[in-house]
Amino acid sequence: MSGNPNSAVGKLMDRIFPVMPDFFRMICDQCDVAVRATTKFVEFMESSSEEALNEIRALEKEADEIKSRNVEALYKAFATPMDREDILRAIQTLDYVINYTKITAREMGALHFDSDKYILEMAVLLKSGVESLQRGYGKLGSNPALADEDATFARNAERKMEQTYRRALVQLYDKEAHLKLLASKGEATPADAMEMTLDIFRTREIYRDMYDAADQLLEASRVLHDIVVKIA
């Protein structure tokens, strides 16, 4: 008979003070999907395969579902292990990174554009940065002070992406190289020049997508750093 009152009290306390969701684990779930998405993104850059593109789309949809679940849990939570705003920023920035894998891959497919060495290099760096975030968020629940090193690794990956982006633009707008390419065609026609111009525009569009993805990686690394500063 004595167990029933205790059970009733326990249920009442749970209603007044609900069990706090494991936000550390929930954000790690997003990190896991982000790693899978960027891994598939690199594969797409290497192969331009329709299968890889479809998997990226599926992973982006899975990520959206996890984000929605996490945001709902955040709004309903009575208490959180860190600032609510920081949890929301973590959820959003990770989702934005994943979104850019789909956006870039989709645009490349629509433009019938194959990756070049710069795009592939940036994709590999994006994956490396996301893996650093995964490691960092995985440490928050047990040893948060160590996670700042991972935030730094992610920031460094973003800086390298930006450096690659700058090198890519220098190559893209190399006038002499374009003139030599046209000359190599013998009797170059206006159509040849137009096709080259369109190629430049298409390439510039994809480079810009990768630059924007790097921006989202940088913001995600800042969120992780801010959380570490507050809870370590």
Backbone as a ProteinNet text record, in pm:
[ID]
protein_1_A
[PRIMARY]
MSGNPNSAVGKLMDRIFPVMPDFFRMICDQCDVAVRATTKFVEFMESSSEEALNEIRALEKEADEIKSRNVEALYKAFATPMDREDILRAIQTLDYVINYTKITAREMGALHFDSDKYILEMAVLLKSGVESLQRGYGKLGSNPALADEDATFARNAERKMEQTYRRALVQLYDKEAHLKLLASKGEATPADAMEMTLDIFRTREIYRDMYDAADQLLEASRVLHDIVVKIA
[TERTIARY]
82.8	0	86	208.9	289.7	347.7	357.4	417.6	327.8	193.8	102.7	111.2	110.2	123.8	252.5	363.3	491.1	483.1	417.4	403	321.2	215.5	131.7	210.1	288.7	371.2	472.3	531.4	629.5	569.7	448	381.7	348.5	307.2	274.7	399.2	510.9	635.2	681.2	661.5	699.4	618.2	492	406.7	446.5	487.2	528.2	669.4	756.8	896.3	931.5	897.9	923.2	1071.6	1098.3	1236.8	1297.1	1416.4	1481.4	1527.3	1491.4	1538.1	1690.9	1746	1891.6	1931.3	1945.8	1977	2115.7	2207.6	2340.5	2329.3	2252.2	2234.3	2157.4	2060	1977	2057.1	2145.5	2230.8	2331.9	2378.8	2469.9	2401.2	2271.7	2197.5	2204.7	2191.8	2203.6	2344.3	2443.5	2582.2	2605.3	2546	2563.8	2508.1	2390.9	2331.9	2416.6	2469	2552.6	2678.8	2737.9	2857	2820.8	2709.1	2666.7	2637.4	2575.9	2542.2	2667.8	2764.4	2886.1	2973.5	2966.7	3038.6	2980.4	2848.2	2781.8	2805.1	2817.6	2845.2	2981.1	3081.2	3213.4	3204.2	3128.7	3110.3	3045.1	2947.3	2882.1	2981.6	3067.1	3166.9	3264.2	3289.4	3382.6	3318.6	3186.6	3121.8	3012.7	2952.6	2836.5	2720.9	2713.2	2612.3	2475	2372.2	2235.2	2201.5	2258.7	2233.5	2282.2	2402.6	2456.4	2370.3	2324	2238.1	2107.5	2049.1	1924.6	1945.9	2060.6	2089.1	2108.7	2169.2	2183.8	2046.4	1956.9	1820.4	1751.6	1769.1	1705.8	1762.8	1893.6	1956.1	1913.2	1895.6	1848.7	1706.9	1624.2	1488.7	1493	1578.3	1594	1640.5	1732.9	1783.5	1673.1	1585.6	1474.2	1382.3	1358.9	1272.4	1335.2	1465.8	1534.8	1535.4	1558.9	1557.6	1421.5	1314.2	1179.2	1152.8	1195.5	1178.3	1255.7	1377.7	1460.6	1405.5	1358.9	1302.1	1175.4	1092.9	970.5	1004.6	1103.6	1145.2	1199.1	1269.7	1324.6	1212.9	1112.7	1002.6	923.5	916.3	836.8	916.3	1047.9	1132.2	1116	1103.3	1094.5	1231	1335.8	1472.4	1565.3	1677.8	1776.3	1915.8	2010.2	2144.6	2232.6	2186.1	2258.1	2155.2	2197.2	2103	2015	1887.7	1793.9	1835.2	1877.2	1916.8	2034.6	2129	2244.2	2202.6	2109	2059.3	1992.8	1910.2	1842.9	1943.5	2045.1	2148.7	2224	2252	2320.6	2235.6	2107.9	2015.2	2009.7	1997.8	1980.1	2105.9	2220.6	2343	2381.3	2362.2	2390.7	2298.1	2172.9	2077.2	2114.2	2161.4	2199.8	2315.2	2411.5	2523.7	2472.4	2381.9	2325.5	2247.9	2173.9	2097.3	2186.9	2305.4	2393.7	2450	2456.8	2498.4	2393.6	2265.5	2158.6	2151.8	2159.1	2149.6	2258	2381.1	2493.4	2484.3	2458	2449	2333.6	2222.1	2105.3	2135.6	2202.2	2235.5	2334.8	2428.5	2523.8	2453	2356.3	2279.1	2197.4	2134.1	2050.2	2132.5	2254.9	2341	2425.6	2410.6	2491.9	2640.8	2676.5	2810.7	2887.8	3007	3091.7	3185.7	3219.4	3308.5	3447.3	3519	3659.8	3741.8	3873.6	3959.7	3932.8	3891.9	3866.1	3737.5	3635.4	3507.3	3523.6	3594.3	3617.9	3698.2	3799	3879.9	3794.6	3707	3619.1	3520.3	3472.3	3378.7	3446.3	3569.9	3644.7	3667.1	3699.2	3720	3589.9	3479.1	3349.3	3320.6	3344.5	3325.5	3415.1	3540.3	3633.3	3585.3	3533.6	3482	3361.8	3272.5	3153.3	3192.5	3290.8	3339.3	3396.5	3461	3511.9	3396.9	3290.4	3172.8	3112.4	3107.3	3053.6	3134	3265.5	3350.2	3327.4	3319.2	3302.3	3170.7	3062.7	2932.2	2923.5	2997	2998	3064.6	3143.9	3215.8	3141.8	3040.1	2976.1	2916.3	2859.4	2793.4	2887.9	3013.8	3106.7	3229.8	3286.1	3408.1	3406.8	3320.7	3299.6	3423.4	3515.2	3633.5	3714.1	3713.5	3790.5	3725.7	3598.6	3526.6	3571.4	3634.3	3674.9	3782.7	3864.4	3965.5	3898.1	3787.6	3714.6	3648.9	3600.7	3545.8	3654	3775.8	3888.7	3919.8	3917.3	3940.8	3837.1	3712.6	3607.1	3630.5	3671.6	3702	3818.5	3917.8	4032.7	3991.3	3898.7	3848.6	3779.5	3702.9	3635.4	3737.9	3844.3	3946.4	4012.8	4037.9	4099	4002.8	3872.9	3774.2	3776.2	3786.1	3789.4	3916.1	4028.2	4152.6	4141.9	4080.8	4060.4	3967.4	3864.6	3769.9	3842.3	3931.1	4005.3	4095.2	4162.7	4248.3	4165.3	4047.9	3961	3917.2	3886	3843.5	3956.4	4077.8	4192.8	4206.5	4192.9	4201.2	4083.4	3964.7	3845.1	3851.2	3908.5	3911.3	4048.2	4123.2	4252.5	4229.7	4235.4	4206.6	4299.7	4427.9	4525	4495	4456.4	4426.3	4306.2	4206.3	4087.5	4119.7	4204.3	4242.3	4320.5	4408	4484.4	4392.2	4290.5	4197	4119.3	4077.5	4007	4098.2	4224	4319.3	4346.2	4340.2	4366.8	4258.9	4144.2	4034.8	4049.4	4157.2	4176.2	4089.7	3994.4	3902	3788.7	3815.7	3715	3599.3	3478.2	3358.7	3296.7	3206.7	3134.2	3062.6	3017.8	2951	3048.3	3175.2	3277.3	3298.6	3305.9	3326	3206.2	3085.7	2965.6	2961.9	2998.8	3000.8	3101.8	3216.1	3317.1	3265.3	3196.9	3140.5	3036.4	2951.7	2850.5	2916.1	3023.9	3097.8	3149.5	3200.1	3250.4	3137.3	3022.2	2907.9	2861.6	2855.1	2811.9	2909.4	3037.3	3139.6	3134.3	3119	3112.6	2994.6	2883.6	2765.5	2793.6	2859.9	2889.8	2995.1	3095.4	3194.8	3126.8	3029.4	2960.1	2880.5	2820.1	2749	2845	2963.3	3060.9	3108.5	3122.9	3161.9	3054.3	2929.1	2818.7	2815.1	2844.7	2851.4	2961.5	3073.7	3183.8	3139.4	3060.3	3006.9	2922	2840.4	2755.6	2840	2946.6	3038.3	3103.2	3143.9	3205.3	3107.3	2983.3	2883.8	2858.6	2854.6	2834.7	2950.2	3072.2	3188.1	3182.6	3131.2	3117.6	3015.4	2908.6	2806.2	2866	2938.6	3002	3097.5	3176.7	3269.9	3194.4	3087	3009.4	2953.7	2906.2	2851.6	2960.7	3077.3	3189	3226.4	3235	3271.2	3172.5	3045.7	2943	2931.2	2960.1	2931.8	3058.3	3172.8	3294.3	3342.5
-121.1	0	125.9	119.8	240.2	287.7	194.3	233.5	324.5	308.1	387	536.9	580.6	724.3	780.6	704.2	750.6	766.4	671	676.8	798.4	825.4	941.1	1070.5	1074.8	1193.6	1211.3	1098.7	1104.9	1158.8	1111.3	1158.9	1307	1348.4	1489.6	1576.3	1530.3	1606	1614	1504.8	1505.3	1606.4	1625.7	1721.7	1865.2	1883.9	2018.2	2050.3	1952	1968.1	1856.2	1872.3	1766.3	1733.4	1609.2	1566.1	1647.4	1699.7	1783.3	1697.3	1734.6	1658.9	1660	1556.6	1548.8	1628.9	1759.7	1846.3	1818.8	1774.6	1740.3	1628.9	1525.8	1413.4	1456.5	1542.2	1584.9	1665.5	1752.9	1828.9	1736.2	1637.6	1539.2	1462.2	1437.9	1371.9	1455.6	1587.4	1674.9	1672	1669.9	1661	1533.8	1424.2	1296.3	1304.2	1364.4	1378.4	1473.3	1578.6	1674	1606.4	1518.7	1445.8	1354.2	1285.1	1197	1276.6	1394.5	1477.2	1530.8	1578.4	1632.3	1521.1	1403.1	1288	1254.6	1251.9	1224.4	1340.1	1460.9	1579.3	1564.4	1521.3	1498	1389.5	1286.2	1178.6	1232.3	1320.5	1380.3	1463.1	1537.4	1618.5	1531.5	1413.8	1323	1249.4	1227.3	1140	1207.3	1314.6	1380.8	1282.8	1181.5	1077.9	1123.1	1080.5	1110.5	1042.7	926.3	854	934.7	991.6	1072.4	1196	1258.3	1376	1341	1227.6	1185	1157	1101	1073.4	1203.2	1302.2	1432.6	1492.7	1483.5	1534.1	1462.1	1330.2	1252.1	1290.4	1312.7	1350.3	1490.3	1579.7	1713.8	1707.7	1620	1602.7	1542.1	1443.8	1384.2	1489.4	1573.6	1680.1	1777.9	1809.6	1900.2	1841	1710.8	1645.3	1648.6	1624.4	1628.7	1770.4	1868.9	2008.8	2044.3	2008.4	2039.3	1974.1	1849.5	1778.5	1849.1	1890	1954.7	2091.1	2168.6	2299.7	2286.3	2189.1	2166.4	2129.4	2042.1	2002.7	2122.6	2210	2329.3	2420.8	2442.5	2530.9	2475.8	2343.7	2281.4	2257.2	2269.1	2231.2	2327.3	2271	2352.2	2409.4	2329.5	2371.5	2321.5	2387.9	2348.7	2351.4	2272.2	2265.5	2383.8	2468.5	2587.2	2687.1	2804.9	2907.9	2857.6	2888.2	2847.6	2905.6	3029.7	3094.6	3021.1	2976.1	2904	2768.7	2702	2574.3	2596.8	2701.7	2731.1	2765.4	2843.9	2878.8	2754.4	2664.7	2540.1	2459	2446.5	2372.3	2434.8	2566.3	2635	2634.8	2661.7	2670.9	2535.2	2429.6	2296	2266	2307.2	2283.6	2363.5	2486.4	2569.1	2505.8	2448.8	2382.4	2268.6	2188.5	2076.6	2128	2236.8	2293	2327.6	2378.5	2419.2	2301.3	2184.7	2068.2	2038.3	2049.8	2024.7	2135.3	2259.7	2372.7	2364.8	2341.6	2339.9	2221.5	2103.7	1984.5	1995.9	2050.3	2066.1	2162.8	2273.9	2371	2312.8	2235.8	2173.2	2076.7	2003.8	1912.5	1988.1	2098.5	2176.7	2242.8	2284.6	2351.4	2253.2	2122.3	2019.4	2053.9	2085	2135.4	2031.6	1997.6	1903.1	1977.7	1914.1	1975.2	1997.8	2096	2112.5	2093.2	2109.4	2080	2173.8	2297.3	2392.9	2358.9	2324.7	2288.7	2162.9	2065.6	1942.2	1971	2055.5	2090.6	2157.1	2248.2	2314.5	2216.8	2121.8	2021.9	1934.5	1896.4	1814.3	1894.3	2022.1	2106.8	2126.2	2140.5	2153.1	2027.6	1913.1	1785.9	1779.6	1820.9	1820.1	1911.8	2030.1	2122.9	2068.3	2003.6	1945.3	1829.7	1752.5	1645.1	1702.7	1819.2	1885.3	1928.1	1980.6	2017.3	1894.7	1784.8	1660.5	1618.6	1626	1589.9	1686.8	1815.8	1915.5	1903.1	1890.9	1877.9	1747.1	1646.8	1519.7	1528.8	1633.8	1650.4	1739.5	1811.1	1910.4	1849.4	1731.4	1670.5	1616	1591.1	1526.8	1611.8	1676.4	1755.6	1876	1973.5	2083.4	2166.6	2177.3	2260.8	2213	2082.5	2027.5	2055.4	2094.4	2114	2239.5	2333.3	2457.2	2431.3	2331.2	2295.3	2253	2181.8	2137.7	2255.7	2353	2475	2547.9	2547.9	2610.5	2536.7	2403.2	2324.2	2358	2373.2	2406.8	2545.1	2641	2775.8	2770.9	2689.8	2677.6	2618.1	2523.1	2465	2571.5	2659.2	2769.6	2863	2894.4	2985.5	2924.9	2796.2	2729.6	2726.7	2711	2718.7	2855.6	2959.3	3094.8	3116.2	3065.1	3077.5	3005.6	2887.9	2813.5	2890.2	2949.7	3029.7	3145.4	3213.4	3324.4	3276.1	3164.7	3109.4	3070.6	3016.8	2974.6	3094.1	3205.8	3324.6	3381.2	3378.9	3425.7	3344.6	3213.1	3125.8	3148.9	3166	3181.4	3306.7	3414.3	3541.2	3569.8	3462.7	3476.5	3501	3625.8	3665	3596.3	3593	3533.7	3386	3316.4	3173.4	3153.6	3238.6	3226.3	3257.1	3357.3	3390.2	3275.6	3214.6	3100.3	2983.7	2962.8	2854.1	2879.1	3002.2	3034.3	3018.6	3061.1	3049.5	2904.6	2817.3	2675.7	2609.8	2676.5	2622.4	2656	2729.4	2767.1	2886.4	2868.1	2975.7	2983.5	3052.8	3066.1	3152.9	3110.8	3182.1	3258.5	3350.6	3418.8	3319.8	3209.9	3107.4	3046.6	3027.4	2975.8	3073	3202	3303.6	3308.8	3296.2	3296.8	3177.5	3059.9	2939.2	2953.3	3012.5	3033.1	3128.7	3233	3329.2	3262.7	3181.6	3110.8	3015.4	2952.3	2862.8	2939.4	3058.6	3141.9	3175.4	3213.6	3247.8	3126.7	3009.2	2888.4	2853.9	2861.4	2828.5	2926.5	3054	3156.8	3132	3087.3	3059	2948.4	2842.9	2731.5	2771.7	2847.2	2896.6	2977.9	3058.5	3141.9	3056	2949.8	2857.9	2799	2761	2702.8	2807.3	2930.4	3038.8	3060.4	3055.1	3070.1	2953.3	2833.5	2717.2	2736.2	2793.7	2822.4	2922	3022.2	3119.5	3051.5	2956.3	2883.9	2797.2	2738.2	2660.4	2749.9	2869.3	2963.9	2999.7	3028.3	3063.8	2947.3	2826.4	2707.9	2691.3	2719.1	2708.1	2813.8	2931.8	3038.2	3001	2936.9	2893.8	2793.5	2697	2597.2	2665.6	2759.6	2832	2907.9	2976.5	3053.2	2962.5	2845.3	2751.3	2704	2672.8	2627.3	2734.9	2859	2969.3	2979.1	2953.2	2970.5	2852	2729.8	2613.6	2540.5	2570.6	2494.7	2536.3
0	0	0	62.7	77.8	-54.8	-155.7	-283.1	-363.2	-345.3	-427.8	-400.2	-273.7	-248.2	-306.3	-290.6	-344.2	-495.2	-559.6	-704	-743.8	-669.5	-698.7	-679.9	-572.2	-547.7	-659.5	-700.6	-808.9	-937.1	-968.8	-1090.1	-1080	-960	-940.8	-957.4	-900.6	-911.6	-1057	-1131.3	-1273	-1352.4	-1308.1	-1378.9	-1344	-1219.7	-1176.9	-1225.2	-1210.4	-1251.7	-1350.6	-1477.1	-1576.1	-1586.5	-1623.3	-1643.5	-1757.9	-1735.9	-1838.2	-1956	-2077.7	-2194.8	-2202.7	-2263.9	-2279.4	-2403.5	-2384.9	-2498.6	-2554.9	-2470.7	-2521.5	-2625.9	-2591.7	-2683.9	-2808.2	-2789.7	-2901.6	-3004.1	-2954.2	-3045.8	-3112.8	-3039.2	-3098.7	-3211.2	-3196.9	-3305.3	-3432.9	-3417.6	-3534.3	-3592.5	-3504.6	-3550.6	-3631.7	-3584.4	-3654.1	-3795.8	-3810.5	-3943.9	-4029.1	-3967.4	-4040.3	-4093.6	-4014.1	-4060	-4176.8	-4164.6	-4274.1	-4400.9	-4384.5	-4500.6	-4568.6	-4490.7	-4551.3	-4609.8	-4550.6	-4608.6	-4745	-4753.2	-4881.6	-4978.7	-4926	-5007.9	-5078.1	-5004.2	-5063.8	-5171.3	-5141.3	-5239.6	-5367.1	-5350.5	-5467.3	-5548.4	-5481	-5550.9	-5629.8	-5579.5	-5647.3	-5763.9	-5754.5	-5853.1	-5935.6	-5881.4	-5944.5	-5966.1	-5882.3	-5902.8	-5854	-5924.1	-5885.5	-5753.1	-5730.2	-5604.8	-5484.7	-5496.4	-5386.3	-5364.6	-5471.7	-5460.7	-5389.2	-5423	-5358.9	-5210.7	-5176.2	-5034.9	-4957.5	-5021.4	-4956.5	-4928.2	-5024.8	-5005.6	-4890.1	-4884.4	-4777.5	-4640.9	-4634.9	-4509	-4465.3	-4560.2	-4525.8	-4468.4	-4525	-4472.6	-4332.2	-4311.8	-4178.8	-4079.2	-4122.9	-4035.6	-3998.2	-4092.3	-4063.4	-3956.9	-3965.2	-3866.6	-3727.6	-3721.5	-3592.6	-3536.9	-3624.8	-3580.9	-3523.2	-3591.7	-3543.8	-3409.3	-3395.3	-3268.3	-3157	-3185	-3083.2	-3043.3	-3142.1	-3112.6	-3028.2	-3062.4	-2984.4	-2840.3	-2823.3	-2688.4	-2611.5	-2680.1	-2615.4	-2566.5	-2649.7	-2611.4	-2493.6	-2483.8	-2378	-2248.8	-2256.3	-2142.6	-2025.5	-1905.7	-1783.7	-1748.7	-1770.3	-1740	-1850.1	-1866.8	-1968.4	-1906.6	-1959.3	-1900.9	-1941.2	-2032.8	-2076.5	-2126.4	-2164.4	-2208	-2321.8	-2311.5	-2417.1	-2552.5	-2550.7	-2675.6	-2740.6	-2658.6	-2713	-2770.5	-2703.2	-2756	-2891.6	-2899.2	-3026	-3134.5	-3101.5	-3199.8	-3246.1	-3153.9	-3191.8	-3288.5	-3256.7	-3342.5	-3481.5	-3486.6	-3614.7	-3699.5	-3639.1	-3719.1	-3777.3	-3701.6	-3756	-3873.8	-3860.3	-3968.9	-4093.7	-4074.6	-4189.3	-4267.1	-4195.3	-4263.3	-4350.3	-4294	-4369.9	-4490.8	-4472.2	-4583.8	-4701.5	-4673.2	-4782.2	-4860.3	-4799.5	-4877.5	-4984.1	-4944.9	-5042.7	-5147.3	-5101.5	-5194.2	-5301.6	-5258.7	-5352.7	-5447.3	-5391.8	-5476.3	-5575	-5528.7	-5616.6	-5731	-5700.1	-5803.8	-5904.2	-5855.2	-5947.1	-6040.8	-5985.1	-6069.7	-6172.7	-6129.6	-6220.9	-6330.8	-6297.2	-6394.5	-6475.3	-6443.9	-6510.3	-6496.7	-6374.3	-6345.5	-6265.2	-6310.6	-6238.1	-6143.9	-6035.6	-5937.2	-5996.7	-5939	-5972.9	-5845.9	-5856.4	-5741.5	-5623.7	-5652.7	-5544.8	-5471.5	-5545.2	-5482.8	-5397.8	-5450.6	-5375.8	-5249.1	-5261.1	-5144.3	-5037.3	-5077.8	-4981.1	-4919	-4997.8	-4945.5	-4839.2	-4864.9	-4768.3	-4639.1	-4652	-4534	-4455.9	-4527.8	-4460.6	-4378.5	-4435.6	-4364.2	-4240.7	-4255.6	-4142.6	-4031.2	-4069.4	-3969	-3895.5	-3967.9	-3905.7	-3813.1	-3851.5	-3763.5	-3634.4	-3643.1	-3523	-3432.6	-3492.9	-3413.4	-3346.3	-3418.1	-3361.5	-3238.4	-3248.4	-3134.2	-3018	-3050.2	-2944.8	-2870.9	-2945.2	-2879.5	-2801.2	-2845.8	-2774	-2637.6	-2616.5	-2489.3	-2389.8	-2435.7	-2348.3	-2222.6	-2236	-2121.1	-2016.9	-2052.8	-1959.3	-1929.1	-2031.7	-2011.7	-2105.7	-2077.9	-2172.9	-2202.6	-2107.2	-2129.8	-2250.8	-2274.1	-2385.1	-2520.6	-2519.3	-2645.3	-2718.7	-2648.9	-2716.5	-2820.8	-2796.8	-2896.7	-3027.1	-3015.3	-3135	-3205.3	-3126.9	-3187.5	-3266.2	-3212.4	-3282.6	-3411.6	-3408.5	-3529.7	-3637.1	-3595.2	-3691.3	-3750.8	-3667.2	-3718.4	-3816.6	-3786.4	-3876.4	-4010.9	-4007.5	-4132.9	-4215.3	-4147.6	-4219.2	-4282.1	-4209.6	-4263.4	-4387.4	-4381.2	-4496.5	-4615.3	-4586.3	-4694.3	-4761.1	-4679.5	-4735.1	-4818.2	-4769.8	-4846.2	-4980.6	-4980.1	-5104.3	-5197.5	-5140.6	-5218.8	-5288.7	-5217.6	-5277	-5390	-5367.8	-5473.4	-5595.4	-5569.4	-5679.6	-5764	-5697.7	-5771.9	-5856.7	-5802.6	-5880.3	-6008.7	-5995.6	-6112.2	-6207.3	-6150.9	-6233.5	-6319.8	-6265	-6338.2	-6400.9	-6428.5	-6494.7	-6644	-6683.1	-6821	-6919.8	-6889.2	-6981.5	-7005.6	-6898.5	-6912.9	-7004.5	-6993.2	-7078.3	-7224	-7246.4	-7383.2	-7447.3	-7369.2	-7421.2	-7455.4	-7371.1	-7396.7	-7525.7	-7545.6	-7669.2	-7790.3	-7773.7	-7884.4	-7920.5	-7820.2	-7844.6	-7929.8	-7939.6	-8019.5	-8167.6	-8200.6	-8339.8	-8373	-8458.6	-8496.5	-8394.3	-8285.3	-8180.6	-8229.7	-8199.4	-8243.8	-8127.3	-8156.6	-8048.1	-7956.7	-8014.5	-7932.8	-7831.9	-7873.8	-7781.9	-7665.8	-7700.1	-7596.5	-7501.7	-7558.3	-7475.3	-7381.3	-7432	-7349.2	-7236.3	-7266.2	-7162	-7055.2	-7098.7	-7004	-6914.5	-6973.7	-6894.6	-6796	-6837.4	-6747.7	-6626.3	-6650.8	-6541.3	-6444.6	-6499.3	-6414.2	-6332.1	-6396.3	-6325.4	-6212.9	-6246.7	-6146.8	-6030.3	-6062	-5957.7	-5863.5	-5916.8	-5835.4	-5734.2	-5778.1	-5687.5	-5585.6	-5628.8	-5533.4	-5422.7	-5461.8	-5363.5	-5265.5	-5314.7	-5224.8	-5121.2	-5166.7	-5074.9	-4973.3	-5018.2	-4927.8	-4820.9	-4862.1	-4766.8	-4668.4	-4717.1	-4627.5	-4524.1	-4567.1	-4473.7	-4367.5	-4406.7	-4311.1	-4203.7	-4246.2	-4150.8	-4057.8	-4110.7	-4027.1	-3923	-3964.6	-3870.6	-3759.3	-3795.5	-3695.3	-3598.8	-3652.6	-3567.3	-3469.8	-3515	-3425.6	-3316.4	-3349.4	-3249.2	-3142.6	-3184.7	-3088.6	-2990.8	-3043.7	-2956.5	-2858.9	-2908.2	-2821.3	-2712.2	-2749.5	-2651.7	-2541.9	-2580.5	-2483.2	-2388	-2442.9	-2358.7	-2255.9	-2300.5	-2210.8	-2093.3	-2120.3	-2017.3	-1922	-1968.9	-1883.5	-1837.2	-1896.1	-1857.9	-1719.5
[MASK]
++++++++++++++++++++++++++++++++++++++++++++++++++++++++++++++++++++++++++++++++++++++++++++++++++++++++++++++++++++++++++++++++++++++++++++++++++++++++++++++++++++++++++++++++++++++++++++++++++++++++++++++++++++++++++++++++++++++++

